[in-house]
């Protein structure tokens, strides 16, 4: 999902900083299950996008809907 190692490291540093600010404001850590849920949502989103692109390439039709 990220273009290169340096870009990935910059993105992760920004995410960690944002999470740290939220945790400081709440006075509690973000639960691991919440981090996993977001990760699963991101992966599912990328998979759906790639399936739509592959379908559009094979049929010649662009689709904005992915029915699972």
C-alpha positions in Angstrom: 0.0 0.0 0.0 3.0 2.3 0.5 5.3 3.3 -2.3 8.7 2.8 -0.7 10.5 2.1 2.6 11.1 5.7 3.4 7.5 6.7 2.7 6.3 3.8 4.8 8.5 4.9 7.7 7.2 8.5 7.5 3.6 7.3 7.4 4.0 5.0 10.3 5.7 7.8 12.3 2.8 10.1 11.7 0.3 7.4 12.7 2.3 6.7 15.9 2.3 10.4 16.7 -1.4 10.7 16.1 -2.1 7.6 18.2 0.1 8.9 21.0 -1.8 12.2 21.0 -5.1 10.4 21.3 -3.9 8.1 24.0 -2.5 11.1 26.0 -5.8 12.9 25.7 -7.8 9.8 26.7 -5.4 8.8 29.4 -5.5 5.3 28.1 -3.9 3.2 25.3 -5.8 2.4 22.1 -6.8 -1.3 22.5 -5.0 -3.8 20.2 -8.4 -5.0 18.9 -9.1 -1.5 17.6 -5.8 -1.4 15.7 -6.5 -4.8 14.2 -10.0 -3.8 13.1 -8.5 -0.8 11.3 -5.9 -3.0 9.7 -8.5 -5.5 8.5 -10.6 -2.6 7.0 -7.6 -1.3 5.1 -6.8 -4.7 3.7 -10.4 -5.4 2.7 -10.6 -2.0 1.0 -7.4 -2.7 -1.0 -8.7 -6.1 -2.0 -12.0 -4.8 -3.1 -10.3 -2.1 -5.2 -8.1 -4.6 -6.8 -11.0 -6.9 -7.6 -12.9 -4.0 -9.2 -9.9 -3.1 -11.3 -9.3 -6.7 -12.4 -13.0 -7.1 -13.2 -13.1 -3.8 -15.2 -9.9 -4.8 -17.1 -11.3 -8.2 -18.0 -14.8 -7.0 -19.0 -14.0 -3.6 -20.4 -16.5 -2.1 -18.0 -15.8 -0.1 -15.0 -17.7 -0.9 -11.8 -18.0 1.0 -8.6 -19.7 -1.8 -6.8 -18.2 -5.0 -5.3 -20.7 -7.6 -4.3 -19.3 -10.1 -1.9 
